[in-house]
């Protein structure tokens, strides 16, 4: 279900719920759901951070714990679950919710939380756009572009063809799962490279440049695949149209930025009340999201394009700071909800019918790893470069992979075993990347110690060799408070 469709769909459900129960019961159910979501996100994020892993991974796992897989605190009507979950039961025992009204309240609460989650992913993509400077990426050179293209093409092709031929998966869900394999998390990779003192290395430059280009290509792929899923068929002419429209939309947005930037800053400077910068920015982001949806693309593509446009303004740093607390409120809802909707019970090996799902998960994990490792082999003209490190640096899917999973889940195109297999792929690749990077950089500990010494003695970070802005961006990404990983 797309963002706009979710809103339209939720309105009759809300109306239906209020006909059978007091509207305060719907609000109470939503508030309790948010208590569960925020508590789970903080506990999971903090635990993950203590183990040196990205907080977003902890939010995902905590969502699995409070969701349909374990505690049934946060469940959704779209998953076929009845209204006998713990939140509704709690309202019945403490707030006088009648059994007749429970189903309506449950349906309305599920839709409200789902809409909030989709708002969260729109703001996440807007935030990622604000941190992605395409002009600076061009300075990274052809190497990063080649690595990025191969890192998208190989896992996408291998995953899609493998699921269709080996497991008999239909074309559309196989294509969507293949698309989920294309992502690379720049937040996770840059954090580890920073800890290893490798941000300024040749390998680090190529990895980070390719990871950001991966994001751009991946979002285009997501917009195309999600649109195909809504139509229900794979039509070559429709595919061509969607690719051209998605690419044209992004290029048009970048071109728009050349003359829109000064107007935006001038308008923001004249506004004197609270939110004089961030409110016009969100008006623009939501308008772009609507335009993307209107031409049969995903709303998140419009939000990402809006971020790319506003990244060119003089207000970029200030705007990023103002967007962070809003993202802190809404983005965790998306990640926890993705985990909560995933039923890992379909991977229980004790049930014979689940074993195919486990094999499918193993297949996706292997494709996810080797599909990125091979990208290092495409680097040319760089004698002595660590090609294995480049490939390993592209492995983690992180928050970008979860965006794919969340959209696929909301559309309803993924079966439960395939959805669980994708989430296992995202979790495992994210867990594996940090230790593997430390292994493939054998002298990284010494470099990291040297960086720490320079930082401690001079009070400033280790100097970056390359003049491109991608490093400063990556250092920002390594700061958990400045990236979607650490929202």
Secondary structure, DSSP 4 states (H G I P E B T S, - for coil): --HHHHHHHHHHHHHHHHHHS-HHHHHHHHHHHHHHHHHHHHHHHHHHHHTTS-HHHHHHHHHHHHSTTTT-SS--GGGT--S-SHHHHHHHHHS---HHHHHHHHHHHHHHHHHHHHHHHHHHHHHHHHT--HHHHHTT-HHHHHHHHHHHHHHHHHHHHHHHHHS---HHHHHHHHHHTT---HHHHHHHHHHTT-TTSHHHHHHHHHHHHHHHHHHHHHHHHHHHHHHTS--HHHHHHHHHHHHHHHHHHHHHHHHHHHHHHHHHHH--STTTTHHHHHHHHHHHHHHHHHTTS-HHHHHHHHHHHHHTSTTHHHHHHHHHHHHHHHHHHHHHHHHHH--GGGG-TTSGGGHHHHHHHHHHHHHHHHHHHGGGGG--S-TT--HHHHHHHT---HHHHHHHHHHHHHHT-S-HHHHHHHHHHHHHHHHHHHHHHHHHSTTHHHHHHHHHHHHHHHSSPPPPS--STHHHHHHHHHSGGGSGGG-
